[in-house]
Amino acid sequence: MRLLLTDGDARQGLPFLKAFKKAGHHITIICFTRLSPGYLSRYPDRRLIFPDIEYAPKEFEEKLFKHLDETKYDVILPFGHFDAKFCVEHKERLLKYALVPIMDYEHFMLAYDKGTTMDFCMKNNIPCPTTYFPEREDVESIISRAKFPLWVKPRIGVGALGQRRINSPQELREYYSACGKDINNIIIQEFIPHTNELVCHTFWDKDSQMKACIILKKPRYFPPTGGTHTALVSVHMPQVVENCKRLFQGLGITGIADADMVIDSRDGQAKFFEINPRVSCGIKIGFFAGINYADMWLKFAYGQGIEPHLEYEKGLYLRNLCQEILWYLYCGKELRRHTDPPFFKFFGKNVVYQTIALDDPLTFIGFVLNMLKRYSSPNARAAKFSKKYNDK
């Protein structure tokens, strides 16, 4: 089978590369730099350099369709945020060239838009932060009902960019005034005091039936005040699995997707705050648990039956070594002392690394060099070190 992977910069593609190659498929990977983990991996049969889809989407589009006119593929597979959205938006055109196993635009946007997700949760009694919608009510109405502090975030966005804490009614009024008409693209939520965040990695067949689900705790972040998780640990939480079913099936989600949650320290409930309708960077822990997402994805593409894989070992430990080191350097002594699992647990049968693999060693070098290049920009560093959701 001839496969085209559309984002070799995305580290979440690495376990798929290995699985696809092991299954005997021919792999072509699109990268935006020769420093990409995917470009330096041993597994692709062909590597292509394209304009970066994030910064030059039109140029990416032109080059992709020119390439597809010249080269035949069986399946096109998106891995990152921007290429997944691109494939959804251009799915009908792409289907003229190959299968594209990603949900349709309508259902993708239901998950992609945090406002839609939260609205569905509140209407169906699925645990989530109380959410207010500026397009439905004015600032004074929200102030009269809400308890401060609040959290504001874009309905559509990547990571925690554009998110901030609002501490008082006057601060919210000033925020409304500064946003102007753009306030309708924002949601306002109760601020949830919490100590833990979770993510569930899932796979759904064409009828939105769950075929895989692994619940993961996020023990550490970088920056330490809250940001990208640096490690994941598998946990068993049956009620969270049931809530995932209600949410994902209600929205008609198919294929690969994940959801992020916080555990509310007031009532102990895991509350959803967003869905990512794409492959996530921590998915390697699912492969480590024996879930063959690569095989599931291709069977999904061809409309074949998918065997469920819902059992997994508790305590599996995935680490991103670069970000773990940064966490250790920037966090305080108190965090180091109480972190669980221990920071210095580097080896063991249940420990796996996100970008380190002895059978594919250059990918880690590519990841490090790519991050150094990315964060050489002052704007990128400023965004990374800004306060995130975890600002308790």
C-alpha positions as CSV (number, residue, x, y, z in Angstrom):
1,M,0.0,0.0,0.0
2,R,1.4,3.4,-0.9
3,L,0.9,6.0,1.9
4,L,1.4,9.7,2.0
5,L,2.0,11.3,5.4
6,T,1.4,15.0,5.3
7,D,3.4,16.3,8.4
8,G,6.8,14.8,9.1
9,D,7.5,17.6,11.6
10,A,4.8,16.1,14.0
11,R,6.5,13.7,16.4
12,Q,3.2,11.8,16.8
13,G,3.8,10.3,13.4
14,L,6.9,8.4,14.6
15,P,5.2,5.3,16.0
16,F,3.0,5.2,12.8
17,L,6.0,5.2,10.6
18,K,7.5,2.2,12.3
19,A,4.1,0.3,12.3
20,F,3.4,1.1,8.6
21,K,6.9,0.0,7.6
22,K,6.7,-3.2,9.7
23,A,3.4,-4.0,7.8
24,G,5.2,-3.6,4.5
25,H,3.7,-0.4,3.2
26,H,5.5,2.2,1.0
27,I,5.8,5.5,2.9
28,T,6.2,9.0,1.5
29,I,6.5,11.7,4.1
30,I,6.1,15.5,3.7
31,C,8.4,17.6,5.9
32,F,8.9,21.3,6.2
33,T,12.6,21.1,7.1
34,R,15.4,18.5,6.9
35,L,15.5,18.7,10.7
36,S,12.1,17.1,11.0
37,P,11.9,13.9,13.1
38,G,10.1,12.3,10.2
39,Y,12.7,13.4,7.7
40,L,15.5,11.9,9.8
41,S,13.6,8.7,10.6
42,R,14.9,5.5,9.0
43,Y,11.4,4.3,8.0
44,P,10.1,6.5,5.1
45,D,10.9,5.3,1.6
46,R,10.7,8.9,0.2
47,R,11.0,12.3,1.8
48,L,9.6,15.5,0.4
49,I,10.3,19.1,1.5
50,F,7.2,21.3,1.2
51,P,6.4,24.9,2.3
52,D,5.3,25.0,5.9
53,I,1.6,24.6,6.0
54,E,1.3,26.8,9.1
55,Y,3.0,29.8,7.5
56,A,2.5,29.2,3.8
57,P,-0.8,27.3,3.3
58,K,-1.4,28.4,-0.3
59,E,2.0,27.4,-1.4
60,F,1.6,24.0,0.5
61,E,-1.7,23.5,-1.3
62,E,-0.3,24.2,-4.7
63,K,2.7,21.9,-4.3
64,L,0.6,19.1,-2.8
65,F,-1.9,18.9,-5.6
66,K,0.8,19.2,-8.2
67,H,2.6,16.3,-6.6
68,L,-0.7,14.3,-6.4
69,D,-1.2,14.9,-10.1
70,E,2.2,13.2,-10.7
71,T,2.2,10.5,-8.1
72,K,-0.3,7.8,-7.1
73,Y,-1.1,7.0,-3.5
74,D,-3.6,4.7,-1.8
75,V,-4.1,6.6,1.4
76,I,-3.3,10.2,2.6
77,L,-2.8,10.5,6.4
78,P,-2.6,13.8,8.3
79,F,-0.8,14.0,11.6
80,G,-0.5,17.6,12.8
81,H,-3.0,20.3,13.7
82,F,-2.7,22.3,10.4
83,D,-2.6,19.4,8.0
84,A,-5.5,17.7,9.6
85,K,-7.6,20.8,9.2
86,F,-6.4,21.2,5.6
87,C,-7.3,17.6,4.7
88,V,-10.8,18.1,6.2
89,E,-11.4,21.3,4.3
90,H,-10.1,19.8,1.0
91,K,-11.4,16.3,1.6
92,E,-13.6,16.0,-1.5
93,R,-10.7,17.1,-3.8
94,L,-8.2,14.8,-2.1
95,L,-10.6,11.8,-2.4
96,K,-10.1,12.1,-6.2
97,Y,-6.5,11.0,-5.6
98,A,-6.6,8.6,-2.6
99,L,-8.5,7.6,0.5
100,V,-8.5,10.2,3.4
101,P,-9.5,8.5,6.7
102,I,-10.6,11.6,8.5
103,M,-14.1,12.7,9.5
104,D,-16.2,15.1,7.4
105,Y,-16.0,18.9,7.9
106,E,-19.2,19.2,9.9
107,H,-18.2,16.7,12.6
108,F,-14.6,17.8,12.6
109,M,-15.7,21.4,13.4
110,L,-18.1,20.2,16.1
111,A,-15.0,19.0,17.9
112,Y,-12.6,21.6,16.7
113,D,-14.7,24.5,18.1
114,K,-14.4,24.5,21.9
115,G,-17.6,26.4,22.2
116,T,-19.6,23.7,20.4
117,T,-18.0,21.1,22.6
118,M,-18.8,22.9,25.8
119,D,-22.4,23.7,24.7
120,F,-23.0,20.0,24.0
121,C,-21.5,18.9,27.3
122,M,-23.7,21.3,29.3
123,K,-26.9,20.4,27.4
124,N,-26.2,16.6,28.0
125,N,-25.0,16.8,31.6
126,I,-21.4,15.7,30.7
127,P,-18.9,17.2,33.2
128,C,-17.3,20.4,32.0
129,P,-16.6,23.9,33.2
130,T,-19.7,26.2,33.3
131,T,-19.3,28.1,30.1
132,Y,-20.7,31.5,28.9
133,F,-21.1,32.6,25.3
134,P,-20.6,36.3,24.6
135,E,-22.6,36.1,21.3
136,R,-25.6,35.1,23.5
137,E,-25.5,37.5,26.3
138,D,-23.8,40.8,27.2
139,V,-21.0,41.3,29.7
140,E,-23.2,42.5,32.6
141,S,-25.4,39.4,32.3
142,I,-22.4,37.2,32.6
143,I,-21.0,39.2,35.5
144,S,-24.4,38.8,37.3
145,R,-24.2,35.0,37.1
146,A,-20.6,34.1,37.1
147,K,-18.2,33.6,40.0
148,F,-14.7,35.0,39.6
149,P,-12.0,34.2,38.7
150,L,-12.9,33.2,35.1
151,W,-11.0,31.8,32.2
152,V,-11.3,33.1,28.7
153,K,-10.1,31.3,25.5
154,P,-10.6,31.4,21.8
155,R,-13.3,29.0,20.5
156,I,-10.8,27.8,17.9
157,G,-7.1,27.8,18.6
158,V,-3.9,25.7,19.1
159,G,-2.7,24.8,22.6
160,A,-3.3,27.6,25.2
161,L,-2.5,30.5,22.9
162,G,-4.9,33.4,23.6
163,Q,-6.1,32.1,26.9
164,R,-6.0,34.1,30.1
165,R,-7.4,34.4,33.6
166,I,-9.9,37.2,34.5
167,N,-10.0,38.1,38.1
168,S,-12.7,40.7,38.5
169,P,-15.8,42.1,36.8
170,Q,-14.0,45.3,35.8
171,E,-11.2,43.2,34.2
172,L,-13.9,41.3,32.2
173,R,-15.4,44.6,31.1
174,E,-12.1,45.9,29.9
175,Y,-11.4,42.6,28.1
176,Y,-14.8,42.9,26.3
177,S,-13.9,46.4,25.3
178,A,-10.5,45.4,24.0
179,C,-11.9,42.5,22.0
180,G,-14.6,44.5,20.2
181,K,-16.5,42.3,17.7
182,D,-13.9,39.5,18.2
183,I,-15.5,38.8,21.6
184,N,-18.0,36.5,19.8
185,N,-15.0,34.2,18.9
186,I,-14.3,33.8,22.7
187,I,-15.8,31.5,25.3
188,I,-15.8,32.4,29.0
189,Q,-15.5,29.6,31.6
190,E,-15.5,29.2,35.4
191,F,-12.0,28.8,36.6
192,I,-11.6,25.2,38.0
193,P,-9.1,24.7,40.8
194,H,-7.3,21.5,40.0
195,T,-4.2,19.5,40.7
196,N,-4.4,17.0,37.8
197,E,-5.2,17.0,34.1
198,L,-6.1,14.0,32.0
199,V,-6.2,13.1,28.3
200,C,-8.0,10.2,26.7
201,H,-6.7,8.9,23.4
202,T,-9.4,7.2,21.4
203,F,-10.3,5.5,18.1
204,W,-13.9,5.3,16.7
205,D,-15.2,3.4,13.7
206,K,-17.5,4.8,11.0
207,D,-20.5,4.4,13.3
208,S,-18.8,6.2,16.2
209,Q,-18.3,3.0,18.1
210,M,-15.3,3.0,20.5
211,K,-12.5,0.7,19.4
212,A,-9.7,2.0,21.6
213,C,-9.5,4.3,24.7
214,I,-6.6,4.8,27.0
215,I,-6.8,7.3,29.9
216,L,-3.7,9.2,30.8
217,K,-2.7,11.4,33.7
218,K,-0.4,14.4,33.0
219,P,2.0,14.6,35.9
220,R,4.2,17.4,34.6
221,Y,4.1,20.4,32.2
222,F,6.5,22.8,30.6
223,P,6.4,25.6,31.6
224,P,5.7,24.2,35.1
225,T,2.9,26.8,35.6
226,G,1.0,24.9,32.9
227,G,1.6,24.2,29.2
228,T,2.5,21.2,27.2
229,H,2.6,18.0,29.1
230,T,6.1,16.5,29.5
231,A,5.0,13.1,30.6
232,L,2.0,10.8,30.6
233,V,1.0,7.9,32.8
234,S,-1.8,5.4,32.1
235,V,-4.6,5.1,34.6
236,H,-7.9,3.3,34.9
237,M,-11.0,5.5,35.2
238,P,-14.1,3.6,34.0
239,Q,-16.4,6.6,34.5
240,V,-14.2,8.8,32.4
241,V,-14.4,6.1,29.6
242,E,-18.2,6.2,29.8
243,N,-18.3,10.0,29.6
244,C,-16.0,9.8,26.6
245,K,-18.5,7.6,24.9
246,R,-21.3,10.0,25.6
247,L,-19.4,13.0,24.3
248,F,-17.7,11.5,21.2
249,Q,-20.7,9.5,20.1
250,G,-23.0,12.5,20.7
251,L,-20.8,14.6,18.4
252,G,-20.5,11.8,15.8
253,I,-16.7,11.6,16.1
254,T,-15.0,9.0,13.9
255,G,-11.3,7.9,13.5
256,I,-8.6,9.2,15.8
257,A,-9.3,11.9,18.4
258,D,-8.5,12.8,22.0
259,A,-10.1,14.9,24.8
260,D,-8.5,16.9,27.5
261,M,-9.9,17.1,31.1
262,V,-9.1,18.6,34.4
263,I,-10.0,16.9,37.7
264,D,-11.9,19.5,39.7
265,S,-10.5,19.5,43.3
266,R,-13.9,20.6,44.6
267,D,-15.8,17.5,43.6
268,G,-13.3,15.1,42.2
269,Q,-14.9,15.0,38.8
270,A,-12.9,14.8,35.5
271,K,-14.3,17.7,33.5
272,F,-13.8,18.0,29.7
273,F,-12.5,21.3,28.3
274,E,-11.6,20.4,24.7
275,I,-11.4,17.8,22.0
276,N,-8.6,17.4,19.5
277,P,-10.0,15.6,16.3
278,R,-6.6,14.4,15.2
279,V,-3.5,12.4,16.2
280,S,-2.0,13.7,19.5
281,C,1.7,13.9,20.3
282,G,1.4,11.4,23.2
283,I,-0.1,8.6,21.1
284,K,3.1,6.5,21.3
285,I,2.0,5.3,24.8
286,G,-1.0,3.6,23.1
287,F,1.3,1.7,20.8
288,F,3.4,0.8,23.8
289,A,0.2,-0.5,25.4
290,G,-0.3,-2.8,22.4
291,I,-2.9,-0.7,20.6
292,N,-2.1,-0.7,16.9
293,Y,-3.6,2.6,15.8
294,A,-1.8,2.3,12.5
295,D,-3.7,-0.9,11.5
296,M,-6.9,0.6,12.9
297,W,-6.5,3.7,10.8
298,L,-6.0,1.8,7.5
299,K,-8.9,-0.5,8.2
300,F,-11.0,2.5,8.9
301,A,-9.9,4.0,5.5
302,Y,-11.0,0.9,3.7
303,G,-14.3,0.4,5.7
304,Q,-13.1,-2.9,7.2
305,G,-14.0,-4.3,10.6
306,I,-11.9,-3.1,13.5
307,E,-11.3,-5.3,16.5
308,P,-11.6,-3.3,19.8
309,H,-8.6,-2.9,22.1
310,L,-9.9,-1.5,25.4
311,E,-7.7,-3.2,27.9
312,Y,-4.3,-1.8,28.8
313,E,-1.7,-1.9,31.6
314,K,-1.9,0.7,34.3
315,G,1.3,2.7,35.1
316,L,2.8,2.9,31.6
317,Y,5.0,6.0,31.6
318,L,5.7,8.1,28.5
319,R,8.3,10.9,28.7
320,N,9.5,13.7,26.4
321,L,13.1,13.9,27.6
322,C,13.9,17.4,26.4
323,Q,10.8,19.0,28.0
324,E,11.2,16.9,31.1
325,I,14.7,18.3,31.6
326,L,13.4,21.8,31.1
327,W,10.6,21.1,33.6
328,Y,13.3,20.1,36.2
329,L,15.4,23.2,35.5
330,Y,12.5,25.6,35.9
331,C,10.3,24.1,38.6
332,G,10.8,24.7,42.3
333,K,12.1,22.2,44.9
334,E,8.6,21.5,46.1
335,L,7.4,20.3,42.7
336,R,10.5,18.2,42.3
337,R,10.0,16.6,45.7
338,H,6.4,15.6,45.2
339,T,6.2,14.8,41.5
340,D,4.8,11.3,40.7
341,P,6.1,9.2,39.0
342,P,9.6,10.3,40.2
343,F,11.6,12.4,37.8
344,F,14.6,10.2,38.0
345,K,12.9,7.0,36.9
346,F,14.5,6.9,33.5
347,F,14.5,3.2,32.9
348,G,12.1,0.3,33.4
349,K,9.9,-2.1,31.5
350,N,7.0,0.4,31.7
351,V,9.0,3.5,30.6
352,V,9.0,4.7,27.0
353,Y,10.2,7.9,25.4
354,Q,8.3,10.0,22.9
355,T,11.1,10.8,20.5
356,I,13.8,8.4,21.6
357,A,14.1,5.0,20.0
358,L,17.2,2.8,19.7
359,D,16.1,1.4,16.4
360,D,15.5,5.0,15.0
361,P,18.1,7.2,16.7
362,L,18.2,10.2,14.5
363,T,14.6,11.2,15.2
364,F,15.6,12.5,18.6
365,I,18.3,14.6,17.1
366,G,15.8,16.0,14.6
367,F,13.4,16.8,17.4
368,V,16.0,18.7,19.4
369,L,17.3,20.7,16.5
370,N,13.8,21.5,15.3
371,M,12.8,22.8,18.7
372,L,16.0,24.9,19.0
373,K,15.1,26.4,15.6
374,R,11.5,27.0,16.5
375,Y,12.2,28.7,19.8
376,S,15.0,30.9,18.5
377,S,12.2,33.2,17.7
378,P,11.5,35.7,20.6
379,N,7.7,35.6,19.8
380,A,7.7,31.8,20.0
381,R,9.5,31.9,23.4
382,A,7.1,34.5,24.7
383,A,4.1,32.5,23.7
384,K,5.6,29.3,25.2
385,F,6.4,30.9,28.6
386,S,3.1,32.7,29.0
387,K,0.7,31.6,31.8
388,K,-1.5,28.7,30.8
389,Y,-4.5,26.9,32.1
390,N,-2.7,25.6,35.1
391,D,-2.3,29.0,36.6
392,K,-4.1,27.8,39.8
